[in-house]
Amino acid sequence: MDTTENTTLDLASGRHFNDSAIRTHALACSVSIKGGKFTRVSQEFIDEVHADIEALIREIRNKYPITVHEPVNTGDATFTTGALLDRVQDVINGAIGRLIQRKVQMQPSCGKTISRTR
């Protein structure tokens, strides 16, 4: 992934999300938090989760903006190892799980479908 400021972050164009896991976790949160009130998850909810994850990644990328000089070309250098990527994946999965849980908590108690929250 190109990390320059001017590059558009487009996660929607590829297969970056496990929608089945998002649905399953949202329904598990419904059972745990809302007594199993919701039995379906709308595509709008899934799309909103995707947008929130993209915002999270943009926030990480924008933490270190280009200030004075253009970034030095790193060539083929890779600064991370597989072990670090595994740990980062655990952290990101935990954050996404909490994001989904918060969205389920914000759902009004009407209907059977978990839908968008904004």
Secondary structure, DSSP 8 states (H G I E B T S, - for coil): ----TTS----TTS----HHHHHHHHHHHHHHHHTT---EE-HHHHHHHHHHHHHHHHHHHHTS---SS-----TT-----HHHHHHHHHHHHHHHHHHHHHHHHTS-S-SSEE----
